Amino acid sequence: MIKNYILDTNVLLHDPHSLLSFQDNSVLVPIEVIEEIDRFKRESSDRGQNARAVSRLLDALRGQGRLSEGIPLPTGGRLRILLHGKNGTPSVTVNGTTVDDRLIALTRDIQETDPGAPTILVTKDINLRIKADAVGLQAEDYETDHVHIQDLYTGAFEMQVGPEVIAAFRAQGALVLNGNGPRCPNEYCTLTDETNLKRTALARVDISGQRLVPILDNREGTWGIRPRNREQHFAFDALLDERVRLVTLMGKAGTGKTLVALAAGLKKTIQDRDYRRMVVARPTIPMGRELGYLPGSLEEKLEPWMQPIYDALEMLGDLNMGHESRRTSDLMRSGTIAIEALSYIRGRNIANQFIVVDEAQNLTPLEVKTIITRVGHGTKIILTGDPYQIDNPYVDSSSNGFNYAVSKFRAQPIAAHIELMKGERSELAEVAANIL
């Protein structure tokens, strides 16, 4: 059955290509939404960029006919700009003249005009969905790019095997999954001896998805950091493997996501010289806003946002008193270690660099796409995030860009995902992360 989907402004600003995400159904965009898009398009933020993308897409579709009469979409549906309510009269309001009120009135008009087709208001505004439900209308969130936490790829699994299997794995350096595959490339596995549960071996699925291979032995540590649990062993294996170009590290506060990423970056950049420099970035909340309200140079403006990175680098300097560690401040002044704002990444081509994007759960799917598509030849990118700790008011635990990247890259041989489970910052931090 063909459905009528009426789109709110926030849906188009969240995903400019959402017009093409409703298959063979009818997509209706009220003129009030177009007016709001026009107001946002002058902004220099990502929201302004999305508004301009919507305008360009609508203008391209306009070549196929009159938008007010409806035009076919590549997906098989039809797009129509709604100018008025039923009978050609201007759409009425519920109780006021706000855009939300007019959207509700317009949705009710379409429902009454076309009772044979379900009419659904699609909005990311929770209160508007509640208001629509209160007056008997159907309203939904835009969930095309949603990845719910309970469905999120964990990046690891466990297998109980006989002691002879573990012995053969260690001797031969490989184990065919034999009925337990195929698995995702670079998925991590804990082989447990079924006769002695304390005896284990850590492994990783190779790019074929059919075999397990040993992970990197990193017991001696990297840049002064020794892995304290198996997930940190998995993380260092992915971070130090040149075949893996995208690593996503998920975990609650205190699990060491940022610290292990920075330690690996320092080693690969300064000791091994595999990269020209290490770039560390965090989203400034709200993401994409200009930083002009803070005094000083760009570096001084960024300092409040980047203080956790400085803290981590200082801690790494305390843990590793080697020659390179003492020169960390000099390396930052020379640009070998760079702290940057994500606000200015659009349009760049970043080559031969080790990039760490901290707090990636505060990014939208489009922002994550923008960042990853800036990666040039020879660059490795690390995304760290905690979907339970989101500060961006425009995303939630299922619509953020970090979850989206984890889900989309799970089957790619150049990507790996590790979920850090155990807090290692301090006993107090671990208890607080669990109970507060």
C-alpha positions, -999 to 999 in steps of 0.1 A, spaced: 0 0 0 13 35 -10 19 57 20 21 95 23 52 107 42 52 143 53 88 155 61 97 180 88 127 204 83 149 186 108 147 154 88 161 172 57 188 190 77 198 157 93 200 138 59 197 159 27 191 127 7 162 116 29 139 125 1 152 93 -16 148 70 14 110 62 12 110 36 -16 79 38 -38 58 59 -14 46 95 -18 70 121 -2 53 154 7 73 185 17 53 214 30 62 249 17 68 260 53 97 235 54 112 249 22 110 284 38 129 271 69 155 255 47 160 288 29 167 305 63 193 279 73 212 278 40 232 309 47 249 294 78 285 283 74 279 253 97 272 217 86 235 225 90 239 253 64 258 229 42 229 203 45 203 230 38 222 240 6 224 203 -4 186 200 0 180 231 -22 203 217 -49 186 184 -49 152 199 -52 163 222 -80 177 192 -99 144 173 -95 125 204 -106 137 196 -141 114 166 -143 82 186 -138 63 209 -115 71 201 -79 36 213 -68 20 187 -90 44 159 -81 74 143 -99 87 108 -100 116 98 -78 144 74 -88 132 51 -60 98 47 -76 79 71 -54 67 106 -60 77 139 -45 53 168 -41 57 203 -25 25 211 -5 13 247 -9 -21 245 6 -44 223 26 -75 206 13 -98 223 -12 -70 246 -22 -73 268 9 -43 277 30 -36 251 57 -52 259 90 -36 258 124 -43 239 156 -37 265 182 -14 291 170 7 299 140 39 279 146 54 257 119 47 227 141 11 236 143 8 240 105 26 207 99 0 190 122 -29 207 104 -15 198 70 -10 162 80 -46 160 92 -58 177 59 -39 151 38 -52 122 59 -88 134 54 -83 141 17 -67 107 10 -82 83 36 -72 52 16 -35 58 22 -18 60 56 -4 95 62 27 97 84 45 128 97 82 121 98 101 143 123 131 141 146 113 165 170 101 143 199 76 169 212 61 172 177 57 135 175 39 136 209 17 165 198 8 147 166 -1 115 185 -23 136 209 -45 147 180 -48 113 165 -21 114 138 6 90 130 42 103 135 76 86 132 112 94 137 135 92 107 153 59 112 170 51 79 204 56 94 196 44 129 217 16 145 204 6 179 229 -1 206 215 -36 213 220 -44 176 255 -28 173 283 -50 161 305 -59 191 336 -68 171 344 -99 192 332 -134 200 342 -164 221 348 -201 212 353 -230 236 376 -256 221 396 -286 232 431 -281 246 446 -298 215 429 -271 193 446 -243 212 479 -261 210 476 -266 173 466 -229 168 497 -218 187 519 -242 168 506 -235 133 496 -199 136 461 -204 122 428 -222 128 401 -229 103 367 -219 117 352 -250 103 315 -244 107 318 -214 129 323 -191 100 322 -171 80 328 -142 104 335 -105 97 371 -97 87 392 -85 117 366 -97 142 384 -107 174 380 -141 191 389 -155 225 396 -192 223 389 -208 257 401 -243 267 369 -262 276 388 -282 302 403 -252 319 384 -219 314 414 -199 326 435 -210 296 428 -189 266 443 -177 233 435 -144 216 429 -144 178 416 -124 149 396 -134 119 416 -130 87 403 -112 56 388 -144 42 364 -146 72 372 -184 75 404 -185 96 417 -173 129 452 -159 131 471 -148 163 471 -112 173 501 -90 178 520 -98 210 521 -65 228 527 -75 264 557 -52 266 535 -23 259 533 7 235 547 41 244 546 32 281 511 17 280 507 -20 286 473 -36 278 454 -44 310 427 -66 296 420 -86 264 400 -58 248 430 -35 251 451 -63 235 426 -64 206 427 -26 203 465 -24 201 465 -52 175 442 -32 152 459 2 160 494 -11 151 483 -31 120 490 -12 88 465 -32 69 437 -18 90 430 18 80 399 25 101 396 15 138 365 23 159 370 20 197 338 20 218 337 20 255 324 39 286 343 65 304 376 52 318 381 22 295 412 37 279 399 44 244 417 77 239 448 67 258 455 35 237 448 54 205 472 82 213 499 57 225 497 38 192 497 71 173 528 83 190 546 51 183 536 49 147 543 86 140 574 93 161 592 60 167 583 40 135 579 71 113 551 54 93 531 87 93 541 123 87 522 135 118 495 126 143 463 147 142 439 147 171 405 162 169 373 164 189 339 178 180 331 211 196 296 210 209 275 221 191 294 206 162 303 229 133 297 262 151 323 290 147 346 294 176 347 332 175 330 336 209 362 325 226 390 350 228 425 345 213 439 326 184 425 293 170 448 273 193 436 293 223 399 289 213 404 251 210 422 247 243 390 243 265 377 216 241 410 198 238 421 198 274 413 160 277 438 154 249 465 175 266 458 155 298 462 122 280 494 133 262 508 145 296 500 112 311 518 93 283 548 116 288 548 106 325 546 69 317 573 69 291 603 89 301 622 81 269 638 108 247 608 111 224 584 115 253 603 145 267 600 162 233 562 159 231 557 197 236 583 205 209 566 180 186 534 198 191 550 232 183 566 218 152 533 203 140 543 166 142 514 164 167 485 186 157 453 194 176 426 205 152 390 214 150 366 193 130 347 224 119 373 231 92 379 196 78 355 199 49 373 200 15 406 188 28 427 159 15 446 144 45 474 121 34 501 101 53 487 110 88 475 92 119 441 107 128 424 103 161 388 116 163 378 116 200 341 116 212 328 106 178 294 97 193 286 134 191 289 134 153 260 128 128 263 101 101 269 128 75 297 144 96 314 110 100 311 105 62 326 140 56 355 132 79 363 97 66 361 108 30 388 134 37 413 105 43 440 105 17 466 80 7 486 64 35 463 78 63 449 58 92 419 71 111 407 62 146 372 69 159 366 67 197 331 70 212 307 61 239 271 61 226 258 62 262 274 97 267 261 120 240 261 158 244 250 167 209 212 176 211 207 165 174 217 129 177 210 101 202 223 66 210 209 51 178 213 80 153 249 91 160 276 88 133 298 65 154 273 37 155 266 43 118 303 39 109 307 7 130 277 -9 113 286 1 78 323 -10 80 319 -43 99 324 -64 67 353 -44 53 388 -59 55 403 -25 61 383 -18 92 382 -32 128 359 -25 158 367 -31 194 344 -26 224 364 -19 256 344 -33 285 364 -28 317 372 6 332 409 11 340 410 47 350 404 41 387 382 21 409 361 52 416 357 60 379 347 24 371 320 24 399 307 58 388 305 48 351 284 17 362 260 32 387 255 69 379 
